[in-house]
Amino acid sequence: MIVVMKTGASEEEIGRVIERIEGEGLSAHVSRGTERTVIGVIGQGVDVHRIAGVLGGMSGVESLVPISKPFKLASREFHPQDTVVEVNGVRIGGEEVVVIGGPCSVESEEQTLATARAVKAAGGKLLRGGAYKPRTSPYSFRGMGVRGLEILARAREETGLGVVTEVMSVEELPVVMEYADMLQIGTRNMQNYALLEAVGRTEMPVLLKRGMSATIEEWLLAAEYIMAQGNRRVVLCERGIRSFDPYTRNVFDVGAIALVKGLSHLPVIGDPSQGTGRASLVVPVSLAAVAAGADGLLVEVHPNPEGAMSDNAQQVTFEGFEELMAGVRRVASAIGRSAAEPAREPQGVSA
């Protein structure tokens, strides 16, 4: 249920409504718009009719609106305006399409620093990189751990790019938080509810990837787990779902981007690297995602993809990333948005 307060309702009136909601053993989640304040009433076993009778006559209350979606806090019914999540000074969900680039795995300081420089030069706004890697085989390269986090922090120090990196367990969360600017929840952990609640108790931005076999509703309910703990700084990431066809690694659901933008106020970005598994498909699928309304992209970039220690087939070269950014700027402009200009002339282009 949503309590819609009257335009000009006083802080005292809002406070009394919150106090009454919490007195009923429920949670009150406040959303302040430009014209009015709405209060989400969240809890298990809510007797809607009784609560409506309790709150409906209180001073400052304009109306009570039921929320039809199972994901309450993430729904546009609760928060009609787009949410903008800020990461290290970069705003995701606004007018600019934000591109996050970097290697699948941190392999060395030289590789990561070179990639960070190339990402920034081409117009990327944040740096991605895996220090802890969930792998299907226990014998595959599983990341450098803390040393990888230290390298990412070094790249941030040099380039100014905020760090987006995956956290895989509640136990790892404290150390990852020391180095990251944004916590990534990977596809395999989308329904790791203990981890979702743990990051929900932090104040850090969270990038929540769609599970590889998850429905859209399950994805949004995973976001709800985070938000129900108090953390509203959630960005959703479409990264493709499993299918029977080996020609693409996954099925990148472009339609889901447009759909979720209507269902939820949270920013939505796309991961065309994981979504396709082929470097040759990353640029066209990126442009499709932007055209569908994506607020950003998460792209794997490597100085030598053939020699990469993980996911080498889907990582683009520095030149490929420049091409991608040029295309993103064109599509963004065509739909009334923008994307960052390169920090220098692209390679091979004279002044």
C-alpha positions as CSV (number, residue, x, y, z in Angstrom):
1,M,0.0,0.0,0.0
2,I,1.1,3.6,-0.7
3,V,0.0,6.5,1.4
4,V,-0.1,9.6,-0.7
5,M,0.3,12.8,1.4
6,K,-1.3,16.0,0.4
7,T,0.7,18.7,-1.4
8,G,2.2,20.8,1.3
9,A,1.8,18.2,4.1
10,S,4.0,19.2,7.0
11,E,6.9,17.2,8.3
12,E,5.0,16.8,11.5
13,E,2.0,15.2,9.7
14,I,4.4,12.9,7.7
15,G,6.1,11.9,10.9
16,R,2.9,11.0,12.6
17,V,1.9,8.8,9.7
18,I,5.3,7.0,9.8
19,E,5.0,6.6,13.5
20,R,1.6,5.0,13.2
21,I,2.7,2.6,10.4
22,E,5.7,1.5,12.5
23,G,3.4,1.2,15.5
24,E,1.5,-1.5,13.6
25,G,4.8,-3.5,13.2
26,L,5.2,-2.5,9.6
27,S,8.0,-0.6,7.7
28,A,7.5,2.9,6.3
29,H,9.5,3.7,3.2
30,V,9.4,7.4,2.3
31,S,9.7,8.8,-1.2
32,R,9.8,12.5,-1.6
33,G,8.8,13.9,-5.0
34,T,8.8,17.4,-6.3
35,E,5.2,18.0,-5.4
36,R,4.3,15.5,-2.7
37,T,5.5,12.8,-0.5
38,V,4.4,9.1,-0.7
39,I,5.0,6.5,2.0
40,G,5.2,2.8,1.2
41,V,3.7,0.5,3.8
42,I,5.7,-2.8,3.7
43,G,5.3,-5.9,5.8
44,Q,4.1,-9.5,6.0
45,G,0.5,-10.4,6.6
46,V,-0.8,-6.8,6.2
47,D,-4.5,-6.5,6.7
48,V,-5.0,-3.9,4.0
49,H,-8.6,-3.0,4.9
50,R,-7.8,-2.4,8.6
51,I,-4.6,-0.4,7.9
52,A,-6.5,1.7,5.4
53,G,-9.0,2.5,8.1
54,V,-6.3,3.4,10.5
55,L,-4.4,5.7,8.1
56,G,-7.1,7.1,5.8
57,G,-8.4,9.7,8.3
58,M,-5.0,11.0,9.5
59,S,-4.2,14.6,9.0
60,G,-2.2,15.3,5.8
61,V,-3.2,12.1,4.1
62,E,-4.7,12.6,0.6
63,S,-5.3,9.0,-0.5
64,L,-4.3,5.3,-0.1
65,V,-3.3,3.4,-3.2
66,P,-2.8,-0.4,-3.3
67,I,0.4,-1.7,-5.0
68,S,-0.5,-4.5,-7.4
69,K,3.1,-5.6,-8.1
70,P,4.8,-8.2,-5.8
71,F,7.9,-6.0,-5.9
72,K,6.8,-3.0,-4.0
73,L,9.8,-0.6,-3.4
74,A,11.2,-1.3,-6.9
75,S,7.9,-0.5,-8.7
76,R,6.9,2.7,-10.5
77,E,3.7,2.6,-8.5
78,F,5.7,3.4,-5.4
79,H,8.2,5.8,-7.0
80,P,6.9,7.2,-10.4
81,Q,10.1,9.3,-11.1
82,D,13.3,7.7,-12.5
83,T,15.8,6.9,-9.8
84,V,19.4,8.1,-10.4
85,V,22.2,6.2,-8.7
86,E,25.5,8.1,-8.2
87,V,28.7,6.1,-8.3
88,N,32.0,8.1,-7.7
89,G,30.4,11.2,-9.1
90,V,28.8,9.4,-12.1
91,R,25.1,9.5,-12.4
92,I,23.4,6.4,-13.8
93,G,19.8,6.8,-14.8
94,G,19.9,10.3,-16.0
95,E,20.1,11.8,-19.4
96,E,23.6,10.4,-20.1
97,V,24.1,6.8,-21.2
98,V,27.0,5.6,-18.9
99,V,29.4,3.0,-20.2
100,I,31.3,0.9,-17.8
101,G,34.4,-0.8,-19.3
102,G,37.2,-3.0,-18.2
103,P,38.6,-6.6,-18.2
104,C,36.6,-9.6,-17.3
105,S,39.3,-10.5,-14.8
106,V,42.1,-8.5,-13.2
107,E,45.2,-10.4,-14.4
108,S,48.0,-8.0,-13.7
109,E,48.7,-4.3,-12.8
110,E,50.0,-3.6,-16.3
111,Q,46.9,-5.1,-18.0
112,T,44.4,-3.4,-15.7
113,L,46.1,0.1,-15.9
114,A,46.4,-0.1,-19.7
115,T,42.7,-1.0,-19.9
116,A,41.6,1.7,-17.5
117,R,43.5,4.3,-19.5
118,A,41.9,3.1,-22.8
119,V,38.4,3.1,-21.3
120,K,38.7,6.6,-20.0
121,A,40.3,7.9,-23.2
122,A,37.4,6.5,-25.2
123,G,34.7,8.0,-23.0
124,G,34.0,5.2,-20.4
125,K,32.9,6.6,-17.1
126,L,33.5,3.7,-14.7
127,L,36.0,0.7,-14.5
128,R,34.8,-2.9,-14.2
129,G,37.1,-5.8,-13.3
130,G,36.8,-9.1,-11.5
131,A,39.0,-9.7,-8.5
132,Y,36.9,-12.6,-7.4
133,K,35.5,-14.8,-10.3
134,P,32.8,-17.4,-10.0
135,R,33.7,-20.1,-12.5
136,T,31.9,-23.2,-13.6
137,S,35.1,-25.3,-13.2
138,P,37.0,-25.1,-9.9
139,Y,40.2,-25.5,-12.0
140,S,39.6,-22.3,-14.0
141,F,41.3,-19.0,-13.1
142,R,39.2,-17.6,-10.2
143,G,40.7,-14.2,-9.8
144,M,43.5,-12.6,-7.8
145,G,41.5,-11.8,-4.7
146,V,42.7,-9.0,-2.6
147,R,45.6,-8.3,-4.9
148,G,43.2,-7.8,-7.7
149,L,41.2,-5.3,-5.6
150,E,44.4,-3.4,-4.8
151,I,45.2,-3.2,-8.6
152,L,41.7,-1.8,-9.3
153,A,42.2,0.8,-6.6
154,R,45.5,1.7,-8.2
155,A,43.8,2.2,-11.5
156,R,41.2,4.4,-9.9
157,E,43.9,6.5,-8.3
158,E,45.6,7.1,-11.7
159,T,42.5,7.5,-13.9
160,G,39.8,8.7,-11.5
161,L,37.4,6.0,-12.8
162,G,35.2,4.5,-10.0
163,V,35.5,0.7,-9.5
164,V,32.7,-1.8,-10.1
165,T,33.6,-5.3,-8.9
166,E,31.8,-8.4,-7.9
167,V,31.3,-9.6,-4.4
168,M,30.5,-13.3,-4.1
169,S,29.8,-13.9,-0.4
170,V,28.8,-12.2,2.8
171,E,32.2,-13.1,4.2
172,E,34.0,-11.2,1.3
173,L,31.8,-8.2,1.6
174,P,33.9,-6.1,4.1
175,V,37.1,-6.4,2.1
176,V,35.4,-5.7,-1.3
177,M,33.8,-2.6,0.3
178,E,37.2,-1.3,1.2
179,Y,38.2,-1.0,-2.5
180,A,35.0,-0.8,-4.6
181,D,32.8,2.1,-5.5
182,M,29.9,-0.2,-6.6
183,L,29.2,-3.8,-5.6
184,Q,28.3,-6.2,-8.4
185,I,26.0,-9.1,-7.7
186,G,26.6,-11.6,-10.4
187,T,24.1,-13.8,-12.2
188,R,24.9,-16.8,-10.0
189,N,24.2,-14.9,-6.9
190,M,21.0,-13.1,-7.9
191,Q,19.0,-15.3,-5.5
192,N,21.6,-15.5,-2.8
193,Y,19.3,-13.9,-0.4
194,A,21.7,-13.6,2.5
195,L,24.1,-11.7,0.2
196,L,21.3,-9.5,-1.1
197,E,20.3,-8.6,2.4
198,A,23.9,-7.9,3.4
199,V,24.5,-5.5,0.6
200,G,21.1,-4.0,1.4
201,R,22.4,-3.1,4.8
202,T,25.2,-1.1,3.3
203,E,25.0,2.4,1.7
204,M,27.0,1.4,-1.4
205,P,25.6,1.4,-4.9
206,V,24.7,-2.2,-6.1
207,L,24.8,-3.5,-9.7
208,L,22.3,-6.4,-9.7
209,K,22.7,-8.8,-12.7
210,R,19.7,-10.8,-13.9
211,G,20.1,-14.5,-13.1
212,M,20.9,-16.7,-16.1
213,S,17.5,-18.5,-15.8
214,A,15.6,-15.8,-14.0
215,T,12.2,-14.3,-14.9
216,I,11.8,-10.6,-14.9
217,E,9.7,-10.8,-11.8
218,E,12.3,-12.8,-9.9
219,W,15.0,-10.3,-11.0
220,L,12.9,-7.4,-9.6
221,L,12.1,-9.3,-6.4
222,A,15.9,-9.8,-5.9
223,A,16.2,-6.0,-6.1
224,E,13.4,-5.8,-3.5
225,Y,15.5,-7.9,-1.1
226,I,18.2,-5.2,-1.3
227,M,15.8,-2.3,-1.0
228,A,13.8,-3.7,1.8
229,Q,17.0,-3.5,3.9
230,G,17.2,0.2,3.3
231,N,19.5,0.5,0.3
232,R,17.8,2.2,-2.6
233,R,21.0,2.6,-4.7
234,V,20.3,-0.4,-7.0
235,V,21.1,-0.6,-10.8
236,L,19.6,-3.5,-12.7
237,C,21.7,-5.2,-15.4
238,E,20.3,-7.4,-18.2
239,R,23.0,-9.9,-19.1
240,G,21.2,-12.5,-21.1
241,I,19.4,-15.7,-20.2
242,R,20.2,-19.3,-21.0
243,S,18.9,-20.9,-24.2
244,F,19.5,-24.1,-26.2
245,D,21.5,-22.3,-29.0
246,P,25.3,-22.5,-28.7
247,Y,25.9,-19.8,-31.4
248,T,25.4,-17.0,-28.8
249,R,26.4,-17.5,-25.2
250,N,23.0,-16.3,-24.0
251,V,19.9,-14.7,-25.3
252,F,20.3,-11.0,-24.6
253,D,16.8,-9.8,-23.9
254,V,16.5,-6.3,-25.4
255,G,12.8,-6.3,-24.8
256,A,13.4,-6.8,-21.1
257,I,15.2,-3.5,-20.9
258,A,12.2,-1.6,-22.3
259,L,9.8,-3.6,-20.2
260,V,11.6,-3.1,-16.9
261,K,12.0,0.6,-17.5
262,G,8.2,0.7,-17.5
263,L,7.8,-1.6,-14.4
264,S,10.5,-0.1,-12.2
265,H,12.0,3.3,-11.5
266,L,15.5,1.8,-11.1
267,P,18.1,2.4,-13.7
268,V,18.7,-0.5,-16.2
269,I,21.9,-1.2,-18.0
270,G,22.9,-4.0,-20.5
271,D,25.9,-6.3,-20.5
272,P,26.4,-7.2,-24.2
273,S,29.6,-9.1,-23.5
274,Q,28.1,-11.8,-21.3
275,G,24.8,-11.5,-23.2
276,T,26.3,-12.6,-26.5
277,G,29.7,-14.3,-25.8
278,R,31.1,-13.0,-29.1
279,A,33.2,-9.8,-29.5
280,S,31.8,-9.3,-33.0
281,L,28.2,-9.0,-31.5
282,V,29.1,-6.6,-28.7
283,V,28.8,-3.4,-30.7
284,P,25.5,-4.1,-32.5
285,V,23.8,-5.4,-29.4
286,S,25.1,-2.5,-27.4
287,L,23.4,-0.1,-29.8
288,A,20.2,-2.1,-29.7
289,A,20.2,-1.8,-25.9
290,V,20.7,1.9,-25.9
291,A,17.9,2.3,-28.5
292,A,15.7,0.3,-26.2
293,G,16.3,2.7,-23.3
294,A,19.2,1.3,-21.4
295,D,20.8,3.8,-19.0
296,G,24.2,2.3,-19.6
297,L,26.4,-0.6,-20.7
298,L,28.8,-3.0,-19.0
299,V,31.5,-4.0,-21.5
300,E,34.5,-6.3,-21.3
301,V,37.7,-4.7,-22.7
302,H,41.1,-6.3,-22.8
303,P,44.5,-5.2,-24.4
304,N,44.9,-8.8,-25.9
305,P,41.6,-10.7,-25.8
306,E,43.1,-13.8,-27.3
307,G,45.4,-14.1,-24.3
308,A,42.8,-13.3,-21.6
309,M,42.5,-15.7,-18.7
310,S,38.7,-15.7,-18.8
311,D,36.0,-15.1,-21.4
312,N,38.5,-14.2,-24.1
313,A,36.0,-14.7,-27.0
314,Q,33.7,-11.8,-25.8
315,Q,36.2,-9.1,-24.8
316,V,36.7,-6.3,-27.2
317,T,40.0,-4.6,-28.0
318,F,40.8,-1.0,-27.2
319,E,40.0,-0.1,-30.8
320,G,36.7,-2.1,-30.6
321,F,35.8,-0.1,-27.5
322,E,36.4,3.2,-29.3
323,E,34.1,2.0,-32.1
324,L,31.5,1.0,-29.6
325,M,31.6,4.4,-27.9
326,A,31.3,6.3,-31.2
327,G,28.2,4.2,-32.0
328,V,26.7,4.8,-28.5
329,R,27.1,8.5,-29.0
330,R,25.2,8.4,-32.3
331,V,22.3,6.3,-31.0
332,A,22.1,8.3,-27.8
333,S,21.9,11.5,-29.7
334,A,19.2,10.1,-32.0
335,I,16.9,9.3,-29.0
336,G,17.5,12.6,-27.2
337,R,20.2,11.4,-24.8
338,S,24.0,11.8,-24.6
339,A,27.2,9.8,-24.0
340,A,30.6,10.9,-23.0
341,E,33.0,12.3,-25.6
342,P,36.5,10.8,-25.9
343,A,39.1,12.2,-23.6
344,R,41.5,12.4,-26.5
345,E,41.5,11.8,-30.2
346,P,40.7,8.1,-31.0
347,Q,43.6,6.0,-32.1
348,G,44.4,6.4,-35.8
349,V,42.5,9.7,-36.1
350,S,44.5,12.8,-36.7
351,A,43.7,16.1,-35.1
